[in-house]
């Protein structure tokens, strides 16, 4: 008889959520290779048999954790009502969001860094994550089209390239904040430093997008 209750029951959903949250915390601290199923189960207050019943092998739990982290980020990002903002402010809001969300959620940098070390081996098995990014590309494309039509933005900007650039301006900074702080002799992870980075990132992106005069 399986340890897992009916998958649709509130108890089962709560247990699954607790295991997933524990896994994200463990993977954030130790990466895929360093994390141990025993410690994930202990964090969740569950036993290993329960974990395997819900998720299968550790690699399947890793994929679920990746999907959960990406989905949470996209859910927050989708709440930005850029369609009703002027094009420049819509882009600025997306830039600010990306930096602030990544700063507040260290699991984003940790899990993506670990997955890149594995050359996206596990992410390739997810059908959910690629689908999450079609809407944001469409939103960016609409903003760029509107901005170009109003004479504010340059023409023919690739929304995928732009999204990657927005992400890079925040992700690289935060992923390397400790080493950069040592190299340049100042703490780049204080609130004041992150606010300065936010202003810089907005100006870099908008400076590129503005139509040359």
N, CA, C and O of each residue as an XYZ file, in Angstrom:
852
protein
N       0.850     -1.196      0.000
C       0.000      0.000      0.000
C       0.884      1.243      0.000
O       1.856      1.308      0.753
N       0.559      2.236     -0.840
C       1.391      3.440     -0.970
C       1.212      4.354      0.235
O       0.132      4.430      0.821
N       2.306      5.054      0.599
C       2.227      6.052      1.672
C       1.455      7.284      1.235
O       0.944      8.026      2.074
N       1.367      7.509     -0.065
C       0.770      8.743     -0.568
C      -0.741      8.658     -0.543
O      -1.300      7.675     -1.029
N      -1.434      9.666      0.015
C      -2.885      9.683     -0.025
C      -3.377     10.041     -1.415
O      -2.581     10.246     -2.331
N      -4.678     10.115     -1.568
C      -5.283     10.521     -2.840
C      -4.619     11.805     -3.326
O      -4.633     12.804     -2.606
N      -4.018     11.809     -4.563
C      -3.285     12.985     -5.037
C      -4.109     14.267     -5.072
O      -3.564     15.369     -5.012
N      -5.432     14.111     -5.172
C      -6.276     15.300     -5.251
C      -6.746     15.824     -3.910
O      -7.400     16.865     -3.852
N      -6.431     15.134     -2.844
C      -6.916     15.548     -1.529
C      -6.122     16.747     -1.014
O      -4.960     16.920     -1.381
N      -6.735     17.577     -0.168
C      -6.008     18.717      0.412
C      -4.753     18.277      1.158
O      -3.730     18.959      1.099
N      -4.818     17.153      1.853
C      -3.652     16.658      2.592
C      -2.512     16.328      1.631
O      -1.356     16.665      1.888
N      -2.842     15.671      0.533
C      -1.813     15.302     -0.445
C      -1.206     16.541     -1.081
O       0.010     16.626     -1.253
N      -2.047     17.495     -1.426
C      -1.545     18.723     -2.055
C      -0.638     19.493     -1.103
O       0.382     20.041     -1.520
N      -1.006     19.534      0.167
C      -0.184     20.236      1.155
C       1.158     19.530      1.341
O       2.198     20.180      1.447
N       1.130     18.205      1.381
C       2.381     17.449      1.530
C       3.278     17.647      0.326
O       4.483     17.856      0.468
N       2.697     17.582     -0.844
C       3.479     17.773     -2.067
C       4.118     19.160     -2.086
O       5.289     19.316     -2.435
N       3.333     20.156     -1.708
C       3.843     21.529     -1.678
C       4.971     21.663     -0.662
O       5.966     22.342     -0.918
N       4.816     21.017      0.487
C       5.844     21.083      1.532
C       7.147     20.424      1.065
O       8.236     20.935      1.327
N       7.028     19.305      0.382
C       8.224     18.629     -0.146
C       8.890     19.495     -1.206
O      10.115     19.609     -1.237
N       8.093     20.103     -2.071
C       8.650     20.927     -3.138
C       9.360     22.151     -2.561
O      10.445     22.508     -3.019
N       8.765     22.786     -1.576
C       9.403     23.941     -0.939
C      10.712     23.538     -0.257
O      11.700     24.270     -0.319
N      10.715     22.382      0.388
C      11.937     21.889      1.030
C      13.009     21.593     -0.015
O      14.190     21.860      0.204
N      12.591     21.045     -1.141
C      13.541     20.732     -2.212
C      14.157     22.007     -2.781
O      15.363     22.063     -3.023
N      13.341     23.016     -2.990
C      13.861     24.280     -3.528
C      14.884     24.876     -2.560
O      15.924     25.376     -2.988
N      14.596     24.824     -1.269
C      15.542     25.344     -0.270
C      16.846     24.551     -0.287
O      17.928     25.136     -0.229
N      16.752     23.235     -0.367
C      17.948     22.387     -0.375
C      18.743     22.558     -1.672
O      19.972     22.633     -1.643
N      18.054     22.619     -2.788
C      18.737     22.817     -4.075
C      19.387     24.206     -4.138
O      20.465     24.367     -4.711
N      18.727     25.199     -3.547
C      19.303     26.545     -3.522
C      20.605     26.560     -2.734
O      21.566     27.226     -3.119
N      20.631     25.838     -1.652
C      21.817     25.814     -0.791
C      22.944     24.966     -1.369
O      24.117     25.294     -1.193
N      22.593     23.862     -2.067
C      23.623     22.878     -2.414
C      23.655     22.473     -3.881
O      24.517     21.690     -4.282
N      22.733     22.990     -4.692
C      22.703     22.585     -6.087
C      22.140     21.189     -6.252
O      21.855     20.507     -5.267
N      21.979     20.762     -7.492
C      21.444     19.428     -7.755
C      22.366     18.340     -7.231
O      21.908     17.400     -6.582
N      23.647     18.457     -7.501
C      24.583     17.393     -7.141
C      24.801     17.289     -5.637
O      24.983     16.192     -5.108
N      24.782     18.427     -4.949
C      25.056     18.402     -3.514
C      23.849     18.081     -2.649
O      24.007     17.646     -1.508
N      22.654     18.286     -3.168
C      21.447     18.055     -2.379
C      21.240     16.553     -2.147
O      21.577     15.727     -2.996
N      20.686     16.223     -0.992
C      20.417     14.833     -0.644
C      18.934     14.650     -0.343
O      18.300     15.486      0.302
N      18.403     13.534     -0.828
C      16.981     13.246     -0.630
C      16.643     13.149      0.854
O      15.583     13.608      1.281
N      17.534     12.557      1.639
C      17.292     12.446      3.082
C      17.072     13.814      3.722
O      16.184     13.987      4.557
N      17.893     14.782      3.319
C      17.782     16.109      3.915
C      16.546     16.848      3.416
O      15.932     17.608      4.165
N      16.180     16.631      2.166
C      14.941     17.232      1.650
C      13.745     16.683      2.422
O      12.864     17.437      2.835
N      13.721     15.364      2.614
C      12.622     14.751      3.361
C      12.575     15.282      4.785
O      11.498     15.559      5.312
N      13.742     15.425      5.412
C      13.777     15.939      6.788
C      13.259     17.368      6.854
O      12.495     17.715      7.755
N      13.675     18.200      5.900
C      13.175     19.581      5.857
C      11.656     19.613      5.737
O      10.994     20.465      6.329
N      11.110     18.670      4.960
C       9.664     18.656      4.683
C       8.863     17.948      5.766
O       7.633     17.982      5.755
N       9.560     17.302      6.704
C       8.847     16.528      7.714
C       8.159     15.323      7.127
O       7.088     14.921      7.582
N       8.783     14.739      6.100
C       8.223     13.570      5.422
C       9.291     12.478      5.392
O      10.439     12.710      5.770
N       8.904     11.295      4.944
C       9.906     10.251      4.775
C      10.245     10.094      3.299
O       9.540     10.600      2.426
N      11.336      9.385      3.039
C      11.798      9.266      1.654
C      10.779      8.545      0.783
O      10.611      8.888     -0.387
N      10.101      7.556      1.339
C       9.117      6.831      0.537
C       8.005      7.764      0.071
O       7.512      7.648     -1.051
N       7.617      8.687      0.941
C       6.598      9.663      0.565
C       7.111     10.558     -0.564
O       6.391     10.828     -1.526
N       8.351     11.012     -0.441
C       8.944     11.864     -1.475
C       8.972     11.150     -2.822
O       8.608     11.723     -3.849
N       9.409      9.891     -2.803
C       9.476      9.135     -4.056
C       8.075      8.889     -4.621
O       7.887      8.867     -5.838
N       7.099      8.706     -3.736
C       5.737      8.473     -4.197
C       5.177      9.689     -4.933
O       4.430      9.546     -5.901
N       5.539     10.880     -4.473
C       5.038     12.104     -5.096
C       5.837     12.523     -6.319
O       5.272     13.012     -7.297
N       7.152     12.332     -6.265
C       7.994     12.919     -7.309
C       8.877     11.928     -8.058
O       9.395     12.265     -9.122
N       9.064     10.738     -7.547
C       9.990      9.822     -8.189
C      11.420     10.129     -7.769
O      11.664     10.492     -6.619
N      12.368      9.986     -8.690
C      13.785     10.174     -8.390
C      14.106     11.635     -8.099
O      13.302     12.529     -8.364
N      15.304     11.862     -7.544
C      15.741     13.222     -7.219
C      15.723     14.113     -8.449
O      15.383     15.293     -8.357
N      16.087     13.560     -9.597
C      16.108     14.354    -10.828
C      14.713     14.840    -11.206
O      14.567     15.945    -11.728
N      13.698     14.038    -10.952
C      12.319     14.461    -11.242
C      11.897     15.578    -10.292
O      11.172     16.495    -10.679
N      12.350     15.493     -9.063
C      12.069     16.555     -8.090
C      12.792     17.831     -8.499
O      12.252     18.925     -8.333
N      13.996     17.710     -9.026
C      14.736     18.867     -9.529
C      13.970     19.556    -10.655
O      13.873     20.783    -10.679
N      13.431     18.782    -11.579
C      12.656     19.362    -12.684
C      11.429     20.077    -12.127
O      11.105     21.181    -12.565
N      10.749     19.464    -11.173
C       9.583     20.107    -10.557
C       9.974     21.404     -9.869
O       9.228     22.383     -9.913
N      11.151     21.416     -9.229
C      11.624     22.637     -8.574
C      11.919     23.728     -9.599
O      11.542     24.883     -9.403
N      12.589     23.369    -10.685
C      12.832     24.342    -11.757
C      11.532     24.919    -12.274
O      11.398     26.134    -12.425
N      10.575     24.048    -12.546
C       9.285     24.511    -13.071
C       8.585     25.435    -12.085
O       7.985     26.434    -12.483
N       8.660     25.105    -10.807
C       8.012     25.943     -9.791
C       8.669     27.314     -9.699
O       7.976     28.323     -9.567
N       9.997     27.362     -9.766
C      10.715     28.635     -9.675
C      10.415     29.506    -10.890
O      10.139     30.697    -10.750
N      10.467     28.923    -12.067
C      10.137     29.681    -13.281
C       8.680     30.158    -13.250
O       8.394     31.306    -13.588
N       7.762     29.276    -12.845
C       6.341     29.629    -12.844
C       6.046     30.759    -11.862
O       5.258     31.655    -12.162
N       6.679     30.715    -10.686
C       6.449     31.768     -9.696
C       6.936     33.118    -10.217
O       6.271     34.137    -10.037
N       8.100     33.117    -10.865
C       8.635     34.358    -11.407
C       7.743     34.915    -12.510
O       7.469     36.114    -12.554
N       7.299     34.044    -13.391
C       6.453     34.500    -14.490
C       5.088     34.967    -13.995
O       4.523     35.914    -14.544
N       4.552     34.316    -12.964
C       3.258     34.723    -12.418
C       3.336     36.146    -11.886
O       2.425     36.945    -12.106
N       4.423     36.469    -11.184
C       4.599     37.832    -10.674
C       4.814     38.819    -11.822
O       4.257     39.917    -11.824
N       5.616     38.420    -12.779
C       5.907     39.302    -13.916
C       4.647     39.620    -14.709
O       4.483     40.736    -15.201
N       3.760     38.639    -14.831
C       2.539     38.830    -15.625
C       1.569     39.803    -14.971
O       0.639     40.282    -15.621
N       1.778     40.103    -13.678
C       0.894     41.041    -12.987
C       1.217     42.498    -13.318
O       0.452     43.396    -12.966
N       2.332     42.736    -13.984
C       2.670     44.102    -14.380
C       1.803     44.481    -15.571
O       1.910     43.870    -16.635
N       0.961     45.465    -15.406
C      -0.026     45.827    -16.433
C       0.610     46.772    -17.459
O       0.249     47.945    -17.552
N       1.564     46.232    -18.223
C       2.311     47.093    -19.138
C       1.475     47.557    -20.325
O       1.809     48.554    -20.966
N       0.411     46.856    -20.616
C      -0.400     47.218    -21.783
C      -1.036     48.596    -21.633
O      -1.357     49.245    -22.629
N      -1.217     49.039    -20.400
C      -1.852     50.336    -20.164
C      -0.840     51.400    -19.746
O      -1.221     52.474    -19.281
N       0.435     51.105    -19.910
C       1.483     52.075    -19.607
C       2.088     52.610    -20.894
O       2.069     51.919    -21.913
N       2.630     53.836    -20.873
C       3.404     54.294    -22.030
C       4.538     53.310    -22.297
O       5.047     52.701    -21.356
N       4.948     53.138    -23.558
C       5.961     52.119    -23.884
C       7.233     52.209    -23.044
O       7.733     51.186    -22.575
N       7.763     53.416    -22.849
C       8.999     53.548    -22.073
C       8.801     53.110    -20.627
O       9.662     52.437    -20.060
N       7.678     53.486    -20.030
C       7.436     53.113    -18.644
C       7.170     51.613    -18.525
O       7.557     50.991    -17.535
N       6.509     51.029    -19.531
C       6.278     49.589    -19.519
C       7.587     48.816    -19.526
O       7.754     47.860    -18.768
N       8.514     49.229    -20.380
C       9.821     48.580    -20.423
C      10.562     48.786    -19.100
O      11.155     47.850    -18.563
N      10.525     50.013    -18.579
C      11.212     50.309    -17.318
C      10.674     49.437    -16.182
O      11.444     48.959    -15.348
N       9.369     49.232    -16.147
C       8.778     48.392    -15.102
C       9.268     46.957    -15.205
O       9.532     46.320    -14.185
N       9.391     46.442    -16.413
C       9.893     45.081    -16.600
C      11.347     44.964    -16.151
O      11.735     43.967    -15.541
N      12.148     45.982    -16.452
C      13.556     45.974    -16.025
C      13.635     45.996    -14.499
O      14.387     45.229    -13.898
N      12.862     46.874    -13.887
C      12.871     46.966    -12.420
C      12.423     45.656    -11.784
O      13.018     45.182    -10.816
N      11.363     45.082    -12.344
C      10.856     43.829    -11.789
C      11.922     42.747    -11.820
O      12.146     42.056    -10.826
N      12.581     42.603    -12.966
C      13.549     41.517    -13.116
C      14.658     41.620    -12.061
O      15.046     40.616    -11.464
N      15.155     42.816    -11.839
C      16.215     42.998    -10.846
C      15.706     42.748     -9.434
O      16.322     42.004     -8.671
N      14.599     43.361     -9.091
C      14.090     43.266     -7.723
C      13.650     41.841     -7.391
O      13.902     41.353     -6.289
N      12.995     41.178     -8.336
C      12.544     39.810     -8.062
C      13.735     38.885     -7.866
O      13.751     38.071     -6.943
N      14.731     39.011     -8.735
C      15.908     38.154     -8.628
C      16.649     38.413     -7.326
O      17.145     37.477     -6.700
N      16.730     39.680     -6.909
C      17.395     40.008     -5.644
C      16.659     39.402     -4.449
O      17.282     38.996     -3.467
N      15.342     39.344     -4.541
C      14.534     38.843     -3.423
C      14.396     37.324     -3.418
O      13.943     36.742     -2.432
N      14.783     36.688     -4.511
C      14.594     35.238     -4.639
C      15.908     34.571     -5.063
O      16.120     34.319     -6.249
N      16.778     34.291     -4.110
C      18.082     33.703     -4.447
C      17.980     32.348     -5.131
O      18.931     31.904     -5.774
N      16.829     31.688     -4.997
C      16.669     30.401     -5.668
C      16.729     30.529     -7.189
O      17.090     29.574     -7.877
N      16.380     31.701     -7.717
C      16.422     31.898     -9.165
C      17.853     31.761     -9.674
O      18.118     30.994    -10.599
N      18.764     32.498     -9.073
C      20.175     32.431     -9.493
C      20.747     31.049     -9.204
O      21.443     30.479    -10.044
N      20.464     30.511     -8.032
C      21.074     29.238     -7.628
C      20.652     28.089     -8.536
O      21.500     27.329     -9.005
N      19.364     27.955     -8.788
C      18.893     26.827     -9.583
C      19.281     26.973    -11.051
O      19.646     25.993    -11.701
N      19.202     28.193    -11.570
C      19.566     28.375    -12.980
C      21.062     28.167    -13.197
O      21.473     27.631    -14.226
N      21.876     28.591    -12.230
C      23.313     28.372    -12.339
C      23.621     26.876    -12.349
O      24.411     26.408    -13.170
N      23.007     26.137    -11.450
C      23.230     24.694    -11.382
C      22.758     24.006    -12.652
O      23.436     23.118    -13.169
N      21.602     24.409    -13.157
C      21.075     23.780    -14.381
C      21.957     24.087    -15.582
O      22.114     23.244    -16.465
N      22.529     25.275    -15.625
C      23.447     25.592    -16.726
C      24.716     24.759    -16.654
O      25.291     24.422    -17.689
N      25.160     24.423    -15.457
C      26.308     23.527    -15.324
C      26.009     22.165    -15.939
O      26.909     21.463    -16.399
N      24.733     21.809    -15.938
C      24.307     20.548    -16.560
C      23.851     20.755    -18.012
O      23.260     19.862    -18.618
N      24.134     21.936    -18.553
C      23.810     22.258    -19.951
C      22.318     22.071    -20.260
O      21.941     21.596    -21.332
N      21.479     22.460    -19.282
C      20.013     22.386    -19.421
C      19.526     20.969    -19.691
O      18.493     20.776    -20.332
N      20.256     19.996    -19.213
C      19.889     18.589    -19.429
C      18.492     18.278    -18.917
O      17.738     17.550    -19.562
N      18.146     18.828    -17.761
C      16.857     18.503    -17.148
C      15.762     19.447    -17.630
O      14.611     19.041    -17.789
N      16.119     20.691    -17.858
C      15.128     21.650    -18.348
C      14.580     21.225    -19.701
O      13.426     21.509    -20.020
N      15.394     20.551    -20.495
C      14.938     20.070    -21.805
C      13.759     19.122    -21.681
O      12.975     18.963    -22.617
N      13.642     18.503    -20.538
C      12.556     17.536    -20.336
C      11.253     18.198    -19.890
O      10.218     17.540    -19.785
N      11.312     19.492    -19.632
C      10.115     20.211    -19.187
C       9.352     20.769    -20.385
O       9.934     21.406    -21.263
N       8.060     20.526    -20.408
C       7.210     21.153    -21.427
C       6.595     22.446    -20.894
O       6.096     23.266    -21.665
N       6.632     22.624    -19.580
C       5.981     23.784    -18.974
C       6.775     25.073    -19.151
O       6.210     26.112    -19.494
N       8.085     25.009    -18.916
C       8.883     26.238    -18.861
C       8.906     26.983    -20.196
O       8.660     28.189    -20.203
N       9.191     26.328    -21.329
C       9.177     27.089    -22.594
C       7.831     27.773    -22.847
O       7.786     28.888    -23.367
N       6.741     27.105    -22.479
C       5.415     27.690    -22.701
C       5.183     28.937    -21.858
O       4.404     29.811    -22.237
N       5.858     29.020    -20.716
C       5.699     30.189    -19.843
C       6.217     31.461    -20.497
O       5.771     32.558    -20.160
N       7.154     31.325    -21.428
C       7.832     32.503    -21.964
C       7.250     33.014    -23.266
O       7.643     34.085    -23.728
N       6.327     32.284    -23.873
C       5.656     32.818    -25.061
C       4.876     34.096    -24.757
O       4.950     35.047    -25.534
N       4.128     34.149    -23.646
C       3.377     35.387    -23.354
C       4.262     36.602    -23.139
O       3.931     37.689    -23.611
N       5.389     36.447    -22.433
C       6.229     37.617    -22.160
C       6.878     38.139    -23.437
O       7.067     39.346    -23.589
N       7.217     37.242    -24.347
C       7.760     37.677    -25.634
C       6.693     38.443    -26.406
O       6.987     39.458    -27.037
N       5.456     37.961    -26.357
C       4.361     38.652    -27.051
C       4.112     40.030    -26.444
O       3.856     40.991    -27.169
N       4.185     40.129    -25.123
C       3.996     41.420    -24.452
C       5.098     42.397    -24.854
O       4.822     43.558    -25.155
N       6.333     41.929    -24.859
C       7.445     42.784    -25.261
C       7.307     43.215    -26.714
O       7.541     44.376    -27.050
N       6.928     42.278    -27.569
C       6.760     42.603    -28.986
C       5.707     43.691    -29.174
O       5.882     44.596    -29.990
N       4.612     43.601    -28.415
C       3.550     44.611    -28.514
C       4.039     45.968    -28.010
O       3.726     46.999    -28.605
N       4.800     45.973    -26.923
C       5.351     47.225    -26.399
C       6.301     47.866    -27.413
O       6.258     49.075    -27.640
N       7.149     47.047    -28.011
C       8.110     47.554    -28.989
C       7.399     48.098    -30.224
O       7.784     49.135    -30.765
N       6.370     47.398    -30.662
C       5.611     47.850    -31.828
C       4.926     49.184    -31.541
O       4.929     50.088    -32.377
N       4.336     49.295    -30.341
C       3.654     50.534    -29.972
C       4.654     51.683    -29.841
O       4.396     52.803    -30.284
N       5.803     51.383    -29.224
C       6.811     52.417    -29.068
C       7.367     52.889    -30.397
O       7.626     54.080    -30.571
N       7.553     51.972    -31.341
C       8.048     52.344    -32.670
C       7.005     53.164    -33.419
O       7.342     54.137    -34.094
N       5.729     52.770    -33.300
C       4.655     53.495    -33.988
C       4.513     54.919    -33.469
O       4.132     55.822    -34.215
N       4.821     55.121    -32.190
C       4.739     56.462    -31.590
C       6.019     57.264    -31.796
O       6.120     58.402    -31.337
N       6.991     56.681    -32.481
C       8.244     57.378    -32.734
C       9.187     57.414    -31.545
O      10.145     58.187    -31.539
N       8.932     56.591    -30.540
C       9.763     56.583    -29.332
C      10.904     55.575    -29.435
O      12.014     55.841    -28.974
N      10.631     54.413    -30.041
C      11.606     53.330    -30.098
C      12.116     53.118    -31.510
O      11.433     53.423    -32.488
N      13.327     52.591    -31.602
C      13.870     52.198    -32.894
C      13.058     51.037    -33.462
O      12.338     50.363    -32.727
N      13.170     50.811    -34.728
C      12.445     49.729    -35.397
C      13.226     48.412    -35.306
O      14.428     48.389    -35.042
N      12.497     47.330    -35.533
C      13.066     45.989    -35.710
C      13.941     45.524    -34.542
O      15.024     44.975    -34.745
N      13.462     45.748    -33.335
C      14.134     45.205    -32.148
C      13.592     43.796    -31.898
O      12.378     43.597    -31.846
N      14.470     42.841    -31.746
C      14.076     41.453    -31.485
C      13.650     41.334    -30.012
O      14.473     41.550    -29.123
N      12.379     40.993    -29.738
C      11.927     40.930    -28.340
C      12.646     39.859    -27.527
O      12.820     40.018    -26.319
N      13.064     38.778    -28.165
C      13.796     37.738    -27.435
C      15.164     38.258    -27.006
O      15.570     38.077    -25.858
N      15.873     38.904    -27.933
C      17.172     39.484    -27.582
C      17.018     40.533    -26.485
O      17.846     40.615    -25.579
N      15.962     41.330    -26.569
C      15.750     42.361    -25.555
C      15.492     41.729    -24.192
O      16.035     42.189    -23.187
N      14.679     40.691    -24.143
C      14.392     40.040    -22.869
C      15.662     39.439    -22.269
O      15.880     39.514    -21.060
N      16.491     38.846    -23.114
C      17.755     38.285    -22.634
C      18.641     39.396    -22.065
O      19.283     39.208    -21.031
N      18.677     40.542    -22.728
C      19.492     41.658    -22.240
C      18.969     42.183    -20.905
O      19.754     42.476    -20.003
N      17.658     42.301    -20.778
C      17.066     42.744    -19.512
C      17.433     41.770    -18.394
O      17.811     42.181    -17.297
N      17.316     40.483    -18.685
C      17.641     39.462    -17.695
C      19.122     39.502    -17.329
O      19.483     39.393    -16.158
N      19.972     39.657    -18.337
C      21.416     39.656    -18.088
C      21.842     40.792    -17.179
O      22.726     40.611    -16.342
N      21.234     41.957    -17.324
C      21.618     43.117    -16.520
C      21.352     42.903    -15.032
O      22.024     43.493    -14.186
N      20.378     42.065    -14.719
C      20.105     41.772    -13.314
C      20.775     40.478    -12.875
O      21.393     40.432    -11.811
N      20.662     39.435    -13.674
C      21.134     38.121    -13.259
C      22.654     38.108    -13.050
O      23.132     37.609    -12.031
N      23.403     38.644    -13.992
C      24.857     38.643    -13.855
C      25.277     39.424    -12.607
O      26.133     38.979    -11.843
N      24.670     40.579    -12.414
C      25.019     41.430    -11.277
C      24.809     40.693     -9.965
O      25.673     40.719     -9.088
N      23.650     40.030     -9.827
C      23.319     39.385     -8.567
C      24.044     38.053     -8.405
O      24.418     37.683     -7.291
N      24.244     37.332     -9.499
C      24.950     36.057     -9.419
C      26.413     36.248     -9.034
O      27.030     35.360     -8.446
N      26.964     37.415     -9.371
C      28.374     37.684     -9.117
C      28.588     38.814     -8.112
O      29.683     39.367     -8.006
N      27.525     39.149     -7.375
C      27.598     40.292     -6.471
C      28.674     40.195     -5.415
O      29.306     41.196     -5.081
N      28.892     39.007     -4.884
C      29.905     38.867     -3.822
C      31.312     39.061     -4.374
O      32.118     39.781     -3.784
N      31.612     38.422     -5.503
C      32.952     38.567     -6.074
C      33.186     39.982     -6.594
O      34.272     40.536     -6.426
N      32.163     40.569     -7.226
C      32.312     41.940     -7.718
C      32.530     42.918     -6.559
O      33.276     43.888     -6.691
N      31.878     42.659     -5.430
C      32.053     43.528     -4.255
C      33.494     43.499     -3.770
O      34.043     44.537     -3.399
N      34.112     42.323     -3.768
C      35.506     42.203     -3.356
C      36.422     42.885     -4.368
O      37.335     43.622     -3.996
N      36.168     42.632     -5.644
C      37.026     43.180     -6.700
C      37.031     44.710     -6.666
O      38.086     45.334     -6.783
N      35.847     45.309     -6.506
C      35.749     46.769     -6.584
C      35.762     47.455     -5.217
O      35.668     48.679     -5.129
N      35.878     46.667     -4.164
C      36.050     47.245     -2.841
C      34.848     47.985     -2.299
O      34.998     48.914     -1.505
N      33.658     47.590     -2.714
C      32.443     48.184     -2.128
C      31.317     47.167     -2.201
O      31.265     46.349     -3.119
N      30.425     47.224     -1.235
C      29.336     46.254     -1.150
C      28.282     46.583     -2.204
O      27.586     47.594     -2.107
N      28.175     45.724     -3.204
C      27.238     45.947     -4.305
C      25.879     45.295     -4.067
O      25.026     45.287     -4.954
N      25.679     44.749     -2.870
C      24.419     44.072     -2.581
C      23.593     44.785     -1.513
O      22.599     44.241     -1.032
N      23.997     45.996     -1.142
C      23.168     46.789     -0.237
C      21.950     47.316     -0.989
O      21.917     47.300     -2.219
N      20.961     47.777     -0.250
C      19.769     48.355     -0.888
C      20.150     49.559     -1.745
O      19.629     49.734     -2.846
N      21.052     50.379     -1.239
C      21.477     51.557     -2.001
C      22.160     51.152     -3.310
O      21.919     51.761     -4.352
N      23.008     50.130     -3.254
C      23.711     49.676     -4.448
C      22.746     49.051     -5.454
O      22.889     49.255     -6.660
N      21.773     48.299     -4.970
C      20.805     47.673     -5.879
C      19.920     48.737     -6.518
O      19.569     48.628     -7.693
N      19.558     49.764     -5.751
C      18.777     50.862     -6.328
C      19.559     51.568     -7.428
O      18.993     51.936     -8.457
N      20.864     51.759     -7.210
C      21.700     52.380     -8.239
C      21.791     51.486     -9.474
O      21.760     51.972    -10.604
N      21.900     50.190     -9.251
C      21.941     49.250    -10.378
C      20.621     49.281    -11.141
O      20.610     49.221    -12.370
N      19.518     49.374    -10.418
C      18.201     49.441    -11.037
C      18.113     50.646    -11.973
O      17.686     50.514    -13.120
N      18.514     51.806    -11.488
C      18.469     53.019    -12.312
C      19.373     52.880    -13.538
O      19.011     53.289    -14.640
N      20.554     52.296    -13.327
C      21.487     52.100    -14.437
C      20.898     51.158    -15.486
O      20.970     51.436    -16.683
N      20.311     50.037    -15.037
C      19.757     49.058    -15.974
C      18.623     49.663    -16.798
O      18.531     49.427    -18.002
N      17.763     50.440    -16.148
C      16.669     51.099    -16.875
C      17.229     52.034    -17.943
O      16.752     52.043    -19.078
N      18.233     52.816    -17.581
C      18.799     53.774    -18.528
C      19.502     53.071    -19.682
O      19.432     53.532    -20.821
N      20.174     51.971    -19.403
C      20.852     51.213    -20.467
C      19.837     50.689    -21.483
O      20.020     50.849    -22.690
N      18.776     50.067    -20.992
C      17.781     49.485    -21.901
C      17.041     50.567    -22.673
O      16.872     50.460    -23.888
N      16.596     51.612    -21.973
C      15.866     52.674    -22.668
C      16.785     53.449    -23.607
O      16.359     53.886    -24.676
N      18.030     53.616    -23.215
C      18.981     54.295    -24.091
C      19.159     53.559    -25.410
O      19.284     54.182    -26.465
N      19.170     52.234    -25.348
C      19.266     51.441    -26.573
C      17.993     51.555    -27.415
O      18.052     51.658    -28.641
N      16.839     51.534    -26.736
C      15.571     51.482    -27.461
C      15.180     52.810    -28.096
O      14.514     52.822    -29.131
N      15.578     53.921    -27.499
C      15.132     55.217    -28.008
C      15.569     55.410    -29.452
O      16.704     55.109    -29.821
N      14.665     55.908    -30.243
C      14.962     56.158    -31.659
C      16.032     57.237    -31.785
O      15.896     58.305    -31.189
N      17.097     56.979    -32.551
C      18.134     57.998    -32.747
C      17.548     59.266    -33.374
O      16.679     59.185    -34.243
N      18.012     60.411    -32.944
C      17.512     61.673    -33.488
C      18.505     62.269    -34.472
O      18.254     63.336    -35.033
